Amino acid sequence: MSTERHPAQPQSPLCFRTTDLDVARAQVTKTFAEHQMSVGDRSTLECRLDLAPSGRLTLARLGYGTDVTILGPPMRSVYHVNLPISGTSTVQQGGSTRASRAGRTGVAMGPSDPVTMWWSPDGVQYAIKLPRDLLEAQVAKLTGRPVDGSIRFALEFDLTASPGQALGATVGFLYAELTRPGGLAALPAVRHELESALMTQLLMTVPSQISAELLRGRPARTRRSKIREVMEYIEEHPGRELSTADLAALAGISERTLQAGFRDVAGMSPRAYVRGVRLDRVHLELGSGAPGSVTDIAARWGFFHPGRFAQQYRSRFGVLPSDTARTARPPE
């Protein structure tokens, strides 16, 4: 057996290799989600997990070198998408069973149902984990309203038509740049924009109950579109003073209408949305190894209460800010 230990959220490419089934399951669980795994022949297992240092998404190349069966409970807080690079796989979720093949079809798994997967021995896939709140906030920005329940993706989607080809090319480009020394991993702001573009492209490519609405494009300037414009303004200017009164004036509506509109479109208050965007900026700075202590960086983005900030950060990213900072900075 050979295996390498790496932090849960690396800021440099992770190259994990093992021939031990239990070690493989533990690392893939740590990277993606809790699951059980069995293989046809343990002697041929060669797990290869290459994880790109993305800021908000989890993007990896994964293969096992043998036929493998994976059983997972509902993922609850994430969506998961697989794009085969080689080989085939079969996925079962929500009463549907679909096969995917390299260059032909991918699979998109929702958060609410258990999943079963079977991979061929030559199967290697791009595996993408997308936090549910992040992807659904992207939907709200594109459509001007929150998702009703969750995004109900078709389990299988086409990779041969132009949208699927473009999605595959974008995933491959982002992975290559994130793993290239001096690539996009060193440019958090650019990486952030490409992650958003990837989410939009995914939403446009994989059929779902919101596909028609997404394809219709930007609606007329209704209250919802005004709220979406304010959301975009917040993301573009997170460091500015952004009071509720200022944001309402920007949209040309009352504070009460702004509050109601944000709860309708984003599912949260304007203040909570601003906080989330600023937490993302702290996460980007900590993940890029920016100079300064965690406290200094947090204060730069308006977080002056260390205990409350740490709690909010952990709620959004699943780790403490000190963990992100520690993995980004090489040991002295």
C-alpha positions as CSV (number, residue, x, y, z in Angstrom):
1,M,0.0,0.0,0.0
2,S,1.1,3.5,-0.7
3,T,-0.8,6.6,0.6
4,E,-0.2,10.2,1.2
5,R,-1.8,12.4,3.8
6,H,-3.1,15.8,2.9
7,P,-5.3,18.4,4.6
8,A,-9.1,18.5,3.9
9,Q,-8.9,21.7,2.0
10,P,-5.5,21.9,0.3
11,Q,-4.3,25.1,-1.3
12,S,-2.0,23.1,-3.6
13,P,-2.9,20.2,-5.8
14,L,-3.5,17.0,-3.9
15,C,-2.2,13.7,-5.5
16,F,-3.6,10.9,-3.4
17,R,-2.7,7.2,-4.2
18,T,-3.6,4.0,-2.3
19,T,-4.2,0.3,-2.8
20,D,-6.0,0.0,0.5
21,L,-9.8,-0.1,0.3
22,D,-10.4,1.4,3.7
23,V,-7.9,4.2,3.2
24,A,-9.4,5.0,-0.2
25,R,-12.9,5.1,1.2
26,A,-11.8,7.4,4.0
27,Q,-10.1,9.9,1.7
28,V,-12.9,10.0,-0.8
29,T,-15.4,10.5,2.1
30,K,-13.3,13.3,3.4
31,T,-13.2,14.9,0.0
32,F,-16.8,14.4,-1.2
33,A,-19.3,12.7,1.0
34,E,-20.0,9.8,3.4
35,H,-20.3,6.5,1.5
36,Q,-19.7,2.8,1.5
37,M,-17.6,1.1,-1.1
38,S,-16.9,-2.4,-2.3
39,V,-14.7,-3.7,-5.2
40,G,-14.7,-6.9,-7.2
41,D,-11.0,-7.6,-6.7
42,R,-9.1,-5.9,-3.9
43,S,-5.7,-6.9,-5.4
44,T,-6.3,-4.7,-8.4
45,L,-7.5,-1.6,-6.5
46,E,-5.4,1.5,-7.3
47,C,-7.3,4.6,-6.1
48,R,-6.1,7.8,-7.7
49,L,-7.5,11.1,-6.5
50,D,-6.1,14.3,-7.9
51,L,-7.8,17.3,-6.3
52,A,-7.6,20.8,-7.7
53,P,-7.3,23.7,-5.2
54,S,-10.6,25.4,-6.0
55,G,-12.0,28.0,-3.6
56,R,-15.7,27.3,-3.4
57,L,-16.2,24.1,-5.4
58,T,-14.6,20.7,-5.1
59,L,-13.1,19.6,-8.4
60,A,-11.1,16.4,-8.8
61,R,-10.1,13.5,-11.1
62,L,-10.9,10.2,-9.6
63,G,-10.4,6.6,-10.6
64,Y,-10.1,3.2,-8.8
65,G,-8.4,0.9,-11.3
66,T,-11.0,-1.8,-10.6
67,D,-14.7,-2.3,-10.7
68,V,-16.2,-0.6,-7.8
69,T,-19.7,-0.2,-6.2
70,I,-20.4,3.0,-4.2
71,L,-23.4,3.4,-1.9
72,G,-24.1,6.9,-0.5
73,P,-26.9,8.3,1.7
74,P,-28.6,11.6,0.7
75,M,-25.9,14.3,0.4
76,R,-28.3,17.0,1.8
77,S,-26.1,20.0,1.5
78,V,-24.4,19.5,-1.9
79,Y,-25.0,18.6,-5.5
80,H,-22.6,16.3,-7.3
81,V,-21.7,16.0,-11.0
82,N,-19.5,13.4,-12.7
83,L,-18.0,13.8,-16.2
84,P,-16.4,10.6,-17.4
85,I,-12.9,11.0,-18.9
86,S,-12.5,7.2,-19.6
87,G,-14.6,4.1,-19.1
88,T,-18.2,3.8,-18.1
89,S,-20.4,4.1,-15.0
90,T,-24.0,3.5,-14.0
91,V,-25.8,5.6,-11.5
92,Q,-29.0,5.0,-9.6
93,Q,-30.9,7.7,-7.8
94,G,-34.5,8.7,-7.1
95,G,-35.9,5.7,-9.0
96,S,-33.9,6.3,-12.1
97,T,-30.9,4.3,-13.4
98,R,-28.6,5.8,-16.1
99,A,-25.3,4.8,-17.7
100,S,-22.6,7.4,-18.5
101,R,-19.8,7.0,-21.0
102,A,-16.7,9.1,-21.6
103,G,-17.3,11.8,-24.1
104,R,-21.0,10.9,-24.4
105,T,-23.0,11.5,-21.2
106,G,-22.5,12.9,-17.7
107,V,-24.5,12.5,-14.5
108,A,-25.9,15.1,-12.0
109,M,-26.9,13.9,-8.6
110,G,-29.2,15.8,-6.3
111,P,-29.0,16.3,-2.5
112,S,-32.2,14.6,-1.4
113,D,-32.0,10.9,-2.4
114,P,-29.5,8.0,-1.7
115,V,-27.2,7.2,-4.7
116,T,-25.6,4.0,-6.0
117,M,-22.8,4.0,-8.5
118,W,-21.0,1.3,-10.4
119,W,-17.7,2.2,-12.1
120,S,-15.8,0.1,-14.7
121,P,-12.2,-0.7,-14.0
122,D,-11.0,1.8,-16.6
123,G,-13.3,4.5,-15.3
124,V,-11.7,7.9,-14.6
125,Q,-14.0,10.9,-14.0
126,Y,-14.0,14.6,-13.2
127,A,-16.0,14.7,-10.0
128,I,-17.5,18.1,-9.0
129,K,-19.1,18.8,-5.6
130,L,-21.2,22.0,-5.5
131,P,-22.4,23.4,-2.1
132,R,-26.2,23.6,-2.3
133,D,-26.5,27.1,-1.0
134,L,-23.9,28.3,-3.5
135,L,-25.5,26.8,-6.6
136,E,-29.0,27.8,-5.5
137,A,-27.9,31.4,-5.0
138,Q,-26.5,31.3,-8.5
139,V,-30.0,30.3,-9.7
140,A,-31.5,33.2,-7.8
141,K,-29.2,35.6,-9.5
142,L,-30.0,34.2,-12.9
143,T,-33.8,33.9,-12.6
144,G,-34.6,36.6,-10.0
145,R,-36.2,34.1,-7.6
146,P,-35.2,31.3,-5.2
147,V,-35.4,27.7,-6.1
148,D,-38.6,26.0,-5.0
149,G,-37.2,23.1,-2.9
150,S,-34.1,22.0,-4.8
151,I,-32.8,21.9,-8.3
152,R,-34.3,18.7,-9.8
153,F,-31.6,17.8,-12.3
154,A,-32.1,15.0,-14.9
155,L,-29.8,12.2,-13.7
156,E,-28.1,11.9,-17.1
157,F,-27.2,14.7,-19.5
158,D,-25.7,14.9,-23.0
159,L,-22.0,15.8,-23.6
160,T,-22.0,15.5,-27.4
161,A,-24.1,18.6,-28.2
162,S,-22.6,22.1,-28.1
163,P,-23.6,23.0,-24.4
164,G,-22.2,19.7,-23.1
165,Q,-19.0,20.0,-25.1
166,A,-18.6,23.5,-23.8
167,L,-19.2,22.3,-20.2
168,G,-16.6,19.6,-20.6
169,A,-14.1,22.0,-22.0
170,T,-14.6,24.5,-19.2
171,V,-14.2,21.8,-16.5
172,G,-11.0,20.5,-18.2
173,F,-9.6,24.1,-18.5
174,L,-10.4,25.0,-14.9
175,Y,-8.9,21.7,-13.6
176,A,-5.7,22.2,-15.7
177,E,-5.3,25.8,-14.5
178,L,-6.0,25.1,-10.9
179,T,-3.3,22.3,-10.9
180,R,-0.8,24.3,-12.9
181,P,2.0,26.0,-10.9
182,G,1.3,29.8,-11.2
183,G,-2.2,29.1,-12.6
184,L,-5.6,30.3,-11.5
185,A,-5.1,28.9,-8.0
186,A,-2.8,31.9,-7.4
187,L,-5.5,34.4,-8.7
188,P,-8.5,34.1,-6.3
189,A,-10.6,36.8,-8.0
190,V,-10.2,35.2,-11.4
191,R,-10.9,31.8,-10.0
192,H,-14.0,33.1,-8.3
193,E,-15.4,34.4,-11.6
194,L,-14.6,31.1,-13.4
195,E,-16.3,29.1,-10.7
196,S,-19.4,31.3,-11.2
197,A,-19.2,30.8,-14.9
198,L,-18.9,27.0,-14.5
199,M,-22.0,27.0,-12.3
200,T,-24.0,29.0,-14.8
201,Q,-22.9,26.7,-17.7
202,L,-23.8,23.7,-15.7
203,L,-27.3,25.1,-15.0
204,M,-27.7,25.9,-18.7
205,T,-26.6,22.4,-19.8
206,V,-28.2,19.9,-17.4
207,P,-32.0,19.6,-17.9
208,S,-34.0,20.6,-14.8
209,Q,-37.3,22.1,-13.8
210,I,-35.8,25.6,-14.2
211,S,-34.2,25.1,-17.6
212,A,-36.9,26.9,-19.6
213,E,-36.7,29.9,-17.2
214,L,-32.9,30.0,-17.5
215,L,-33.0,29.9,-21.3
216,R,-35.5,32.7,-21.5
217,G,-32.8,35.1,-20.2
218,R,-33.1,38.2,-18.1
219,P,-36.7,39.3,-17.4
220,A,-38.0,42.8,-17.6
221,R,-36.9,45.1,-14.8
222,T,-39.4,43.9,-12.2
223,R,-38.9,44.0,-8.5
224,R,-37.1,40.6,-8.7
225,S,-34.7,41.8,-11.4
226,K,-34.0,44.9,-9.3
227,I,-33.1,42.7,-6.4
228,R,-30.9,40.6,-8.6
229,E,-29.1,43.8,-9.7
230,V,-28.5,44.7,-6.1
231,M,-27.1,41.2,-5.5
232,E,-24.7,41.7,-8.4
233,Y,-23.7,45.2,-7.0
234,I,-23.0,43.7,-3.6
235,E,-20.7,41.0,-5.2
236,E,-18.9,43.6,-7.2
237,H,-18.4,46.1,-4.3
238,P,-18.3,44.0,-1.1
239,G,-15.9,46.3,0.6
240,R,-18.2,49.4,0.5
241,E,-20.5,50.6,3.2
242,L,-23.7,48.7,2.2
243,S,-26.5,49.8,4.5
244,T,-30.1,48.6,3.8
245,A,-31.0,52.2,3.1
246,D,-28.2,52.6,0.5
247,L,-29.2,49.4,-1.2
248,A,-32.8,50.3,-1.3
249,A,-31.9,53.7,-2.9
250,L,-29.7,51.9,-5.4
251,A,-32.7,49.8,-6.5
252,G,-35.2,52.7,-6.4
253,I,-37.4,50.9,-3.9
254,S,-38.3,51.2,-0.2
255,E,-36.3,49.4,2.5
256,R,-39.4,47.3,3.3
257,T,-39.7,46.3,-0.4
258,L,-35.9,45.5,-0.5
259,Q,-36.2,43.3,2.6
260,A,-39.2,41.4,1.2
261,G,-37.5,41.1,-2.2
262,F,-34.3,39.6,-0.8
263,R,-36.3,37.1,1.2
264,D,-38.2,36.2,-1.9
265,V,-35.3,36.0,-4.3
266,A,-32.3,35.0,-2.1
267,G,-34.1,33.4,0.8
268,M,-32.3,35.7,3.3
269,S,-32.1,39.4,4.3
270,P,-29.8,41.9,2.5
271,R,-27.6,42.0,5.6
272,A,-27.1,38.2,5.5
273,Y,-26.4,38.3,1.8
274,V,-23.7,41.0,2.3
275,R,-22.2,38.9,5.1
276,G,-22.1,35.8,2.9
277,V,-20.3,37.7,0.1
278,R,-17.8,39.1,2.6
279,L,-17.2,35.7,4.1
280,D,-16.4,34.5,0.6
281,R,-13.8,37.3,0.2
282,V,-12.2,36.3,3.6
283,H,-12.1,32.7,2.4
284,L,-10.4,33.7,-0.9
285,E,-7.8,35.8,1.0
286,L,-7.1,33.1,3.6
287,G,-6.9,30.4,0.9
288,S,-4.5,32.4,-1.2
289,G,-2.0,32.9,1.7
290,A,-2.6,36.6,1.8
291,P,-0.4,38.4,4.3
292,G,-1.8,39.2,7.7
293,S,-3.4,37.3,10.6
294,V,-6.8,35.8,10.4
295,T,-8.1,38.5,12.7
296,D,-6.6,41.2,10.4
297,I,-8.1,39.8,7.3
298,A,-11.5,39.3,8.9
299,A,-11.5,42.9,10.2
300,R,-10.6,44.1,6.7
301,W,-14.0,42.7,5.6
302,G,-16.0,44.0,8.5
303,F,-15.8,41.1,11.0
304,F,-14.6,42.5,14.3
305,H,-15.9,39.8,16.7
306,P,-13.5,36.8,16.4
307,G,-15.8,34.3,18.1
308,R,-18.9,35.2,16.0
309,F,-16.8,35.4,12.8
310,A,-15.3,31.9,13.4
311,Q,-18.8,30.5,13.9
312,Q,-20.2,32.2,10.8
313,Y,-17.2,31.1,8.7
314,R,-17.5,27.5,9.9
315,S,-21.2,27.4,9.1
316,R,-20.5,28.5,5.5
317,F,-17.3,26.5,4.7
318,G,-17.3,23.6,7.1
319,V,-13.9,24.5,8.7
320,L,-12.5,27.2,10.9
321,P,-10.8,30.2,9.3
322,S,-7.5,29.1,11.0
323,D,-7.7,25.8,9.2
324,T,-8.0,27.5,5.8
325,A,-5.1,29.8,6.6
326,R,-2.9,26.9,7.9
327,T,-3.3,24.8,4.8
328,A,-2.5,27.8,2.5
329,R,0.8,28.8,4.2
330,P,3.8,26.5,4.0
331,P,5.3,25.5,7.4
332,E,8.2,27.7,8.5
